[in-house]
Amino acid sequence: MKTYLVGGAVRDRLLGRAAGDRDFVVVGTTPEAMTALGFRPVGRDFPVFLHPQSHEEYALARCERKAGRGYRGFTVLATPDISLEEDLARRDFTINAIAEAEDGQLIDPYGGVADIEAKVLRHVSPAFAEDPVRILRAARFMARWASLGFHIAPETMALMQQMVASGEVDHLVPERVFQELNRALGECTPSAFLRTLRACGALARVLPEVNALYGVPQHAGHHPEVDAGIHTERVVDAAARIQPGDSLIGFCALTHDLGKALTRPTVLPAHIGHEHLGLQALDALCARLKVPTEFAELARIVCREHLNVHRMKELRTATVHDLIARCDGFRKPERIAHLGWACEADKCGRRGRVQAPYPARERLNALHAAAMSVRPRELDLSGLTGEAIGERIRRARIAAMAAIDSAPDDTAS
């Protein structure tokens, strides 16, 4: 029985990055022997155990055989005669197929160390093509490491393109697509996720609403980058820069302009009403990928309201109040802060505006805070019922907003 540290912990140390969870492979033993040593079994599809003290994961060395379509279409064999090299061969990329023995020696049968030095993402074996999730993982790793200079090996990109052409990618489970998308949006360069999927043809299959933005022109005066798809790439990167690791803001940034793909060609490059056109496409995307409600609801708000927030300087206090109310921002105040961040990412996601100030977010937050300072229980609501109570609270909030604001008040509107 031999134990090896494998996967991300080894890779990240070689990359000079902070390592996350540590995973181990155990060679030459059985589930029964692991249990006898006090390890607790937790694996559903193959033998994985938790260490009795550290609670770190220890998996028995295993190999897999393709038995159906999709990432669940495998049979797993885990027996004492499975070698470490066989276990490493089933992994996706060479940089993830490096093991470290208990004495610190590296076992690198597939050239992962050299690929780390060359900053290349390369598949370990042709078995890569059997699991469509690996396309998403390749794109997610690029979102993480593109800033370090990583690129995908040409032969790996060719294999990914074949997987798309063969229809293997169409067997991805929706929840897994969103899981990988969510993780990619939390990385430092989410645009690389989109570019990688687009390069292999998978973006049109898994995110057709986003793919449709590429090639759609925008007015160069407002968008020097012109192409709506390129703008979306810049916006998701701006979101990652403004709110690092916040995939909720990243998802709103990704989907805020979906309506531009639905603009009638005869009116391009104008996109009048795209903030409302995009809602149907957004709903379709969220339904298909089974997007969590929190993400779907905030994305709808950002899609619908981002132009209004950009015009914040022009809006009267009552108009801002009603915008906040439409967002349910008095019951769920965090939504307004999120809306502001997403809109700032949109404004900064334009060529030449990366570091541009965005006072609209500051005004939105200040007026929201003023409105939130009003306590309905402290108002004189005697003799009022129904809608009259709501209107009294509304006027009090608008008055509080106007008291800290230099813009004109339109309480009577």
Phi, psi and omega in degrees: 000121179232145182241138181227139169282134185223170168075219190299327181295319178290312181302312185293325176297319179291333177278352182076026181247158179296131181275148176266227179295149178258134177239145184235150172245137179246126183249137171087031179215183184233162176303322181296321180291323179296316179298321180295334179275000177099002177287143181257121181290135179225349184288136177267316185263341178204164187290108174233141184227153173259134179297138185297334179255306186279339183064018174283157185275133175235118180250141174290142176305138185211164170226161186233151176232134179290129182229001181185184181275157177082177186280351175264358185276056182227150165251142186246135176242122179227098182230162184300340183270000176289126183275165176299319180298322177294320178296315181294331182294336182276355184281165189284304187240152183301326182289346176259002184249038177247136178241156178234123180286170183297336179270006179092354180290137177271135173249114190225070186288346187241015172078029182293323180297316178297323180289328173296316179296324180274354180057054181232139176260112186230138180288152183283314185209170177301342178297344175309322185290351183276349185232106183295339178299335183293335173296315179295322179294321177301315180294321180292319178297326176293323175298329181278322192244000180302325180293342177271355181099010180291151174217163179268134179301139181306321181290330177287318176298320178297321179293320177297320178297322177294322179296322177292315182296327182281349181090001181300323182293339181287353180262011176294139177282131184307316182299325180288325176300312181294323179301314181289321176299314181301316180292322179295322180292343176270358179273177188278339180226072181300336179301329180293331174298313180294316182296321180294314178296322180291323182297327181263358178091000185280337182298322180293338181271319187262332179224063184299329180294325177282317180303326182294345180286334183291132181090352179276121183280149173237163180294123185297335178294326178266329184228089180302337178283346174065299186292127182294329177291317177296321176301316179299319176302315181293325181290317180293327176290323177296320177299319179294329179282319184285318180231077186304133175079000183268093183288340176295312176296322179298321179293320177295321177297320181296324191252002189293334186246022184302333181295339181294335177286348183254002178295138178296132183305331184291343182252358179298148009270012176288152181223053181295126178082011183294336180293336176265324176301325185290342184296321180294317178296320179297316179298321179295316179298313182296321180292317183294319183268002180054050182294137179304147184304318181302317180292313184297317183291317179292322179298322177297319180298312182295317178301315185284325192252356190297327177291323177297319179294321178301330181267018187307323181299331184272345188278139174287160184298322179294325178293319177295319178303313184290329173298313179300318180295319178300328180276001185059035186284354175271329175273329182233074188299334181298337181298325184289319176298317179296318178302315180298317179296316181296321180290325176296321177298320178298314182293323181277350180274040180231141183303129180089358183238020186303318183254016183293140176292157181224077182296341180301320180295320180295318179293317178303312182294321181294317180291324177297316180297320179297317179294323180291341180288344178285127179255107182308326181293338182269355180276154175276101182252016183297136178081000181258147177221160171052232184295334180296325177295314179299320180291325178295317178295318179302312182296322178295319179294318179296321178297319178295321178294316182295330183294337181250005189240147179267351180286156181294148180267144175227053183307328185280354185286000000 
